[in-house]
Amino acid sequence: MSFFEWFWSGKGEIALAGIAGSAVSVAMEWTGFWSGLRRLVVGALTAYFLAPIGLPIFRWVLGQIDVPVEQSAGVGGFILGIGGVIIVEIILKAFRLRRAELKGGHNV
């Protein structure tokens, strides 16, 4: 599969939507080049790899918003791209709390 075939596939659409969502997030909260680049990469990767669970979560959170099936991957990828850094921070915090609980320590 060539790059262009992948790019026009469902996975490519999700990756592009994740990058676009991350770019919007970076533009709205500009804190510098390196921070922006980090947030762009984290948001894009989060969108790409969490896309299979993204749409069911957003349907649950947003209620009965009807997104056409053809556009659902792009919409989910865009939203995951916007919130990618926040999602990763939540996941890491949950791991830290669980680790502290297993060690018998206090909350992190």
C-alpha positions in Angstrom: 0.0 0.0 0.0 1.4 3.4 -1.0 1.3 6.5 1.2 -1.5 8.0 -0.9 -3.6 4.8 -0.7 -3.2 4.9 3.1 -3.8 8.6 3.3 -7.2 8.2 1.6 -8.2 5.2 3.7 -10.1 5.4 6.9 -6.9 5.4 9.0 -5.5 8.2 7.0 -8.7 10.2 7.5 -8.5 9.7 11.2 -4.8 10.7 11.3 -5.5 13.9 9.3 -8.5 14.8 11.4 -6.4 14.2 14.6 -3.7 16.5 13.2 -6.3 19.2 12.3 -7.8 19.0 15.8 -4.4 19.2 17.5 -3.5 22.2 15.3 -6.7 24.0 16.4 -5.9 23.2 20.0 -2.4 24.5 19.6 -3.6 27.7 17.9 -6.2 28.4 20.5 -3.7 27.9 23.4 -0.3 29.0 22.1 2.3 28.6 24.7 5.4 28.4 22.6 6.9 26.3 19.7 8.1 23.2 21.6 4.9 23.0 23.7 2.8 23.4 20.6 4.7 20.8 18.7 4.4 18.3 21.7 0.6 19.0 21.9 0.3 18.5 18.1 2.1 15.2 18.1 0.3 13.9 21.3 -3.1 14.9 19.9 -2.5 13.3 16.5 -1.3 10.1 18.1 -4.1 10.0 20.6 -6.7 10.5 17.8 -5.0 7.8 15.6 -4.8 5.1 18.3 -7.9 5.8 20.3 -10.2 6.3 17.3 -11.9 2.9 17.7 -13.3 3.9 21.1 -13.7 7.6 20.4 -17.0 7.5 18.5 -18.9 5.4 21.1 -17.6 7.6 23.9 -18.7 10.8 22.1 -22.1 9.4 21.3 -22.5 8.6 25.0 -21.3 12.0 26.1 -23.0 14.2 23.4 -26.3 12.3 23.4 -28.2 11.8 20.2 -26.2 14.0 17.9 -26.5 12.3 14.5 -23.2 12.2 12.5 -23.4 10.5 9.1 -21.4 7.2 9.2 -19.1 8.5 6.3 -18.0 11.4 8.4 -17.9 9.8 11.9 -14.3 8.8 11.7 -13.2 12.3 10.8 -15.4 14.0 13.5 -14.2 11.6 16.1 -10.5 12.0 15.1 -10.9 15.8 15.1 -12.4 15.8 18.6 -9.8 13.4 19.9 -7.0 15.5 18.4 -8.3 18.6 20.2 -8.4 16.8 23.6 -5.6 14.4 23.1 -3.2 15.9 25.7 -6.1 16.0 28.3 -7.0 12.4 27.5 -3.4 11.3 28.0 -3.0 13.2 31.2 -6.2 11.6 32.6 -4.9 8.1 31.7 -1.5 8.8 33.2 -3.1 10.1 36.4 -5.2 7.0 36.7 -2.1 4.8 36.3 -0.3 6.8 39.0 -3.2 6.6 41.4 -3.5 2.8 40.9 0.3 2.3 41.3 0.2 4.3 44.6 -2.8 2.2 45.7 -1.0 -1.0 45.0 2.1 0.1 46.8 -0.1 1.1 49.8 0.9 4.7 49.4 -1.1 7.9 49.3 -2.6 9.6 46.2 -0.2 11.2 43.8 
